[in-house]
Amino acid sequence: MKQGAQGSADTGTPWAAAGSAAGPGVPAGRAQAQPQVQSQPRVPQQAGAVRGEHTHGEPPVPVAPRVRPVVQRASVRGQILDALRAALVAGDLRPGAVYSAPVLGERFGVSATPVREAMQQLALEGAVEVVPNRGFRVVERGVRELAELAEVRALIEVPVMLRLARTVPAECWAELRPLAEATVRAASSGCRATYAESDRGFHRAVLSLSGNGQLVQIAEDLHRRAQWPLVGGGPAGRGRADLVADAHEHMALLDALVARDLDVVRALVGEHFAGAAAAG
């Protein structure tokens, strides 16, 4: 069983070194540079079938480079969840494909348990669905769902931003400029996963000024779902030029918020969501 799992790995991807002793996402050449943590032994791998999950014939899945060496059991699930979310946005987890926790665990260099826990969280978020005795299938989404998400996001965020434009002092908006600039840099890199995280960070910071934690949580969940890949269209069908244009809208929005120009704020936010819906 283990031999079949290892045979499915794609050694041509940057995920090939995921199971090295240095930990997931760490180049093999840097393994000796990592600190030795004697009190926290490495979690043993479980390459065989667990809970009846099959490990043959799965598409290769890379380990996102964000994952650092695991030194504490409590941190494993969160690191794996971040890596899987990044892989999902980047299109490395393909819509319709089924992935099992044991195989993913072997490639991450951890046991199947934290991978399964992270996948179950993605299932709660609607990104994957459980396939009994096999693993988890990445949900297939179409353009219509993306348009619906954009509409709901606009219904929530446009009125909030208009209210904030009337009440938030200019100096508070100025403090968010580094976040807007970070989205431009992330977009210029062409990495969809990096831009997705930066984009959510900017919107989260803006909406946090409302003081409504429930609103921020709901808006971020919708935002994350809008970044998942589309069937046949890649990660929301967005290329580097689309990401750069999207990022520059953040800068223009801040300028309008500082000036308290409500008409421009309304137009920019509306165009922002319309562009995201049309990207599919």
C-alpha positions as CSV (number, residue, x, y, z in Angstrom):
1,M,0.0,0.0,0.0
2,K,2.8,2.4,0.9
3,Q,4.5,1.7,-2.4
4,G,1.4,2.7,-4.3
5,A,1.1,5.9,-2.4
6,Q,4.6,6.9,-3.1
7,G,4.3,6.1,-6.7
8,S,1.6,8.7,-7.1
9,A,3.8,11.6,-6.1
10,D,4.8,14.1,-8.8
11,T,8.5,14.6,-8.4
12,G,8.5,17.4,-11.0
13,T,6.6,19.7,-8.7
14,P,8.0,21.8,-5.8
15,W,6.1,19.5,-3.4
16,A,8.4,16.6,-4.1
17,A,10.6,17.3,-1.0
18,A,7.6,17.5,1.3
19,G,8.4,14.4,3.3
20,S,12.1,15.4,4.0
21,A,13.4,15.5,7.5
22,A,13.5,19.3,7.4
23,G,9.7,19.3,7.5
24,P,7.1,20.2,4.8
25,G,8.0,22.9,2.4
26,V,11.6,23.2,3.5
27,P,14.3,22.5,0.9
28,A,16.4,19.5,1.6
29,G,19.6,21.5,1.5
30,R,18.5,23.6,4.5
31,A,17.6,20.6,6.7
32,Q,20.6,20.9,8.9
33,A,19.9,24.6,9.6
34,Q,16.8,23.8,11.5
35,P,16.9,23.8,15.3
36,Q,16.8,20.4,17.0
37,V,13.8,20.1,19.3
38,Q,14.5,17.1,21.5
39,S,11.3,17.4,23.6
40,Q,9.0,17.2,20.6
41,P,9.6,14.0,18.5
42,R,8.4,14.0,14.9
43,V,4.9,12.7,14.4
44,P,5.2,9.2,12.8
45,Q,3.9,8.9,9.3
46,Q,0.9,6.7,8.4
47,A,1.3,5.8,4.8
48,G,-1.1,2.9,4.8
49,A,-4.8,3.1,4.4
50,V,-6.5,4.6,7.5
51,R,-10.3,4.3,8.1
52,G,-10.6,2.5,4.7
53,E,-9.2,5.4,2.6
54,H,-7.6,4.3,-0.7
55,T,-4.2,5.6,-1.5
56,H,-3.8,4.5,-5.1
57,G,-4.2,6.6,-8.3
58,E,-4.5,10.0,-6.7
59,P,-3.4,13.2,-8.5
60,P,-0.1,14.6,-7.3
61,V,-0.4,17.3,-4.6
62,P,2.4,19.7,-3.8
63,V,3.2,20.9,-0.3
64,A,2.7,24.7,-0.2
65,P,6.0,26.4,0.7
66,R,4.4,28.3,3.6
67,V,4.4,25.2,5.9
68,R,7.3,25.3,8.4
69,P,8.9,22.4,10.3
70,V,6.4,21.0,12.8
71,V,7.7,21.2,16.4
72,Q,4.5,21.2,18.3
73,R,1.5,18.9,17.9
74,A,-0.9,21.7,18.5
75,S,0.4,23.7,15.5
76,V,0.3,20.8,13.0
77,R,-3.4,21.1,12.1
78,G,-3.2,24.9,11.6
79,Q,-0.1,24.6,9.4
80,I,-1.6,21.9,7.3
81,L,-4.9,23.8,6.9
82,D,-3.0,26.9,5.7
83,A,-1.0,24.8,3.2
84,L,-4.1,23.1,1.9
85,R,-5.9,26.4,1.6
86,A,-3.0,27.9,-0.4
87,A,-2.9,24.8,-2.6
88,L,-6.6,25.1,-3.2
89,V,-6.4,28.7,-4.3
90,A,-3.3,28.0,-6.5
91,G,-5.2,25.2,-8.3
92,D,-2.9,22.5,-7.0
93,L,-5.9,20.8,-5.5
94,R,-8.0,20.2,-8.6
95,P,-11.8,20.4,-8.6
96,G,-13.3,17.0,-8.8
97,A,-10.2,15.2,-7.7
98,V,-10.2,12.9,-4.6
99,Y,-7.3,13.1,-2.1
100,S,-6.8,10.8,0.9
101,A,-5.4,11.9,4.3
102,P,-2.7,9.1,4.4
103,V,-1.2,10.1,1.0
104,L,-1.3,13.8,1.8
105,G,0.2,13.1,5.2
106,E,3.1,11.3,3.7
107,R,3.8,14.1,1.4
108,F,3.6,16.7,4.2
109,G,5.8,14.5,6.4
110,V,3.2,14.2,9.2
111,S,0.6,11.6,10.2
112,A,-2.7,11.3,8.5
113,T,-4.6,12.6,11.6
114,P,-3.8,16.4,11.3
115,V,-4.4,16.2,7.6
116,R,-7.8,14.6,8.1
117,E,-8.7,17.2,10.7
118,A,-7.7,20.0,8.3
119,M,-9.7,18.4,5.5
120,Q,-12.7,18.1,7.7
121,Q,-12.4,21.9,8.4
122,L,-12.4,22.5,4.6
123,A,-15.4,20.3,4.3
124,L,-17.2,22.5,6.9
125,E,-16.3,25.5,4.8
126,G,-17.6,23.9,1.6
127,A,-14.3,23.5,-0.2
128,V,-14.2,19.7,-0.2
129,E,-16.7,17.0,0.4
130,V,-16.2,13.6,2.2
131,V,-16.1,10.5,0.0
132,P,-16.7,7.5,2.2
133,N,-13.8,5.0,2.2
134,R,-11.8,7.2,-0.2
135,G,-11.0,10.6,1.2
136,F,-12.0,14.1,0.2
137,R,-13.2,15.4,-3.2
138,V,-12.5,19.1,-4.1
139,V,-15.9,20.7,-4.8
140,E,-16.5,21.6,-8.5
141,R,-17.8,25.2,-8.8
142,G,-19.1,27.2,-11.8
143,V,-19.2,30.8,-12.8
144,R,-22.7,31.2,-11.5
145,E,-21.7,30.4,-7.9
146,L,-18.9,33.0,-8.2
147,A,-21.3,35.7,-9.4
148,E,-23.7,34.8,-6.5
149,L,-20.8,35.2,-4.0
150,A,-19.8,38.5,-5.4
151,E,-23.4,39.8,-5.2
152,V,-23.7,38.7,-1.5
153,R,-20.3,40.3,-0.7
154,A,-21.4,43.6,-2.3
155,L,-24.6,43.6,-0.3
156,I,-22.6,43.3,2.9
157,E,-19.5,45.4,2.3
158,V,-20.8,48.3,0.2
159,P,-23.1,49.7,2.9
160,V,-20.5,49.2,5.6
161,M,-17.8,51.0,3.6
162,L,-20.1,53.9,2.9
163,R,-20.9,54.2,6.6
164,L,-17.2,54.0,7.5
165,A,-16.4,56.6,4.9
166,R,-18.6,59.1,6.8
167,T,-17.3,58.3,10.2
168,V,-13.7,57.1,10.2
169,P,-11.0,59.8,10.4
170,A,-8.5,60.1,7.6
171,E,-5.5,59.1,9.8
172,C,-7.1,55.7,10.4
173,W,-7.3,55.1,6.6
174,A,-3.7,56.1,6.3
175,E,-2.7,53.3,8.6
176,L,-4.2,50.8,6.2
177,R,-2.1,52.0,3.2
178,P,0.8,49.5,3.9
179,L,-1.8,46.7,3.6
180,A,-3.0,48.1,0.3
181,E,0.6,48.4,-1.0
182,A,1.2,44.8,0.1
183,T,-1.6,43.6,-2.1
184,V,0.0,45.4,-5.1
185,R,3.3,43.6,-4.4
186,A,1.6,40.3,-4.0
187,A,-0.3,40.7,-7.2
188,S,2.9,41.7,-9.1
189,S,4.5,38.4,-7.9
190,G,1.9,36.5,-9.9
191,C,1.3,34.0,-7.0
192,R,-2.4,33.7,-6.6
193,A,-2.2,32.1,-3.1
194,T,0.0,35.0,-1.8
195,Y,-2.3,37.6,-3.4
196,A,-5.4,35.8,-2.0
197,E,-4.1,36.1,1.6
198,S,-3.1,39.7,1.2
199,D,-6.4,40.6,-0.4
200,R,-8.3,39.1,2.5
201,G,-6.1,40.9,4.9
202,F,-6.9,44.3,3.4
203,H,-10.6,43.7,3.3
204,R,-10.6,42.3,6.9
205,A,-8.7,45.4,8.1
206,V,-11.2,47.8,6.5
207,L,-14.3,45.9,7.8
208,S,-12.7,45.6,11.3
209,L,-13.1,49.4,11.7
210,S,-16.9,48.7,11.9
211,G,-16.3,47.1,15.3
212,N,-18.6,44.2,14.3
213,G,-16.7,40.9,14.7
214,Q,-19.6,38.8,13.3
215,L,-19.7,40.9,10.2
216,V,-15.9,40.5,9.7
217,Q,-16.1,36.7,10.1
218,I,-19.0,36.3,7.7
219,A,-17.4,38.6,5.1
220,E,-14.1,36.8,5.3
221,D,-15.8,33.4,4.9
222,L,-17.5,34.6,1.7
223,H,-14.3,36.2,0.5
224,R,-12.4,32.9,1.0
225,R,-15.0,30.9,-0.9
226,A,-14.8,33.4,-3.8
227,Q,-11.1,32.6,-4.2
228,W,-11.6,28.8,-4.7
229,P,-10.9,27.4,-8.2
230,L,-13.5,27.1,-10.9
231,V,-14.0,24.0,-13.1
232,G,-11.8,24.4,-16.1
233,G,-11.0,28.0,-15.3
234,G,-8.2,27.8,-12.7
235,P,-8.4,29.7,-9.5
236,A,-11.3,32.0,-10.3
237,G,-9.8,32.4,-13.8
238,R,-7.6,35.2,-12.7
239,G,-4.3,36.0,-14.4
240,R,-1.5,38.3,-13.2
241,A,-2.9,41.3,-15.0
242,D,-6.3,40.8,-13.3
243,L,-4.7,40.6,-9.9
244,V,-2.6,43.7,-10.4
245,A,-5.7,45.7,-11.5
246,D,-7.6,44.4,-8.6
247,A,-4.8,45.4,-6.2
248,H,-4.7,49.0,-7.5
249,E,-8.4,49.3,-6.8
250,H,-7.5,49.0,-3.1
251,M,-5.2,52.0,-3.4
252,A,-7.9,54.0,-5.2
253,L,-10.5,53.0,-2.6
254,L,-8.3,54.2,0.3
255,D,-7.9,57.6,-1.5
256,A,-11.7,57.9,-1.8
257,L,-12.2,56.9,1.8
258,V,-9.7,59.5,3.0
259,A,-11.5,62.2,0.8
260,R,-14.9,60.9,2.0
261,D,-16.1,60.8,-1.6
262,L,-19.0,58.5,-1.2
263,D,-19.9,58.4,-4.9
264,V,-16.4,57.2,-5.8
265,V,-16.4,54.7,-2.9
266,R,-19.7,53.2,-4.1
267,A,-18.5,53.0,-7.7
268,L,-15.1,51.5,-6.8
269,V,-16.5,48.8,-4.4
270,G,-19.2,47.9,-6.9
271,E,-16.6,47.6,-9.7
272,H,-14.4,45.6,-7.5
273,F,-17.0,42.9,-6.9
274,A,-18.3,43.0,-10.5
275,G,-14.7,42.4,-11.7
276,A,-14.4,39.4,-9.4
277,A,-17.6,37.9,-10.7
278,A,-16.7,38.4,-14.3
279,A,-13.3,36.9,-13.8
280,G,-14.7,33.4,-14.0
